[in-house]
Amino acid sequence: MIAIGGENLIDYVQSGSEEDLPIYRAIPGGSCYNVAIAASRQGQPVSYITPISQDSLGNILAKRLVDDGVKISAPRTTQPTSLAVVSINNGQPSYQFYRDGTAERQINHAMLTETTPSATNIFHVGSIALIDGEDANLWEQKFREIAEQGVITSLDPNIRELLVKNKQQYLDRLDRMSKHANILKLSDEDLNYMRPEASLGDAFNEICSTTEAKIIVLTMGAKGARVKAGEISFEVSAAVCDPLVDTVGAGDTFMGTILAEINEKKVSASELSDITKDELIHIIKRASKAAALNCETAGCNPPYKHDF
């Protein structure tokens, strides 16, 4: 079982205008929410442990999870759904987020304990759920506890700089959590934010020297991905998109596919180091192909296992 925590929200993306008023399209999203769908579509059992609102937008979020085979473990709440509004002005996007007091932030330690399945083999969290607030503290605490129980822990910062008010506090949290992560995925944008003074290569090497993660993956968009796992080190070229529609959800699809592939191997945290270089190359190539297929459709639409 893959247990996934972290934000769920509705993206309101401007799709046009009419009579000088913007028209928005509502799209279910959130990085961790997308990862849950991507892993489930790869045929693996997935439990989503973050609360979802009982409002009409929450119903949309819940229905998509259920339709894709994800088990909703957390209780539904009366608080509203988080929103992200993406407006287009002169061709340039601008963003607004509304998360104060929303459903996905209504967690406590007892709830996380009760909703995390006992059969959990991989626990994943990341993105904006870790930025600030008591909920971020609770996710960090749960991550550490899960690691101490011998469960495979997976971390994807998927940094959203716009939402970060206290950069050092946030980076300190990511640093602490990386010491309890077995799988760590970073993008080149993440590294540029975390280590702006260093080159991409130097920043990656520094992260690899400080994290306890057994598998570290750096995604670099069209330039492919770099992997470090103990003494194993290699790069994989990006799969080709034909056509390229947009890149929304590509990183989440990549992450979800990695989790699905590792969960299918039925390895424990202590056995991650036993995965061979050839097996890791196969995993990363599949993740890259899945991300490319996602990019051939609009929005986050991860492929199913039978698609590739």
Secondary structure, DSSP 8 states (H G I E B T S, - for coil): -EEE-S--EEEEEEEEEETTEEEEEEEEE-HHHHHHHHHHHTT--EEE-S-EESSHHHHHHHHHHHHTT-EE-S-EESS--EEEEEEEETTEEEEEEE-TT-GGG---HHHHHHHS-TT-SEEEEEGGGGSSHHHHHHHHHHHHHHHHTT-EEEEE----GGG-S-HHHHHHHHHHHHTT-SEEEEEHHHHHHH-TTS-HHHHHHHHHHH---SEEEEE-GGG-EEEEETTEEEEE-----SS----TTHHHHHHHHHHHHHHHHT--GGGGGGS-HHHHHHHHHHHHHHHHHHHTSSSS----GGG-
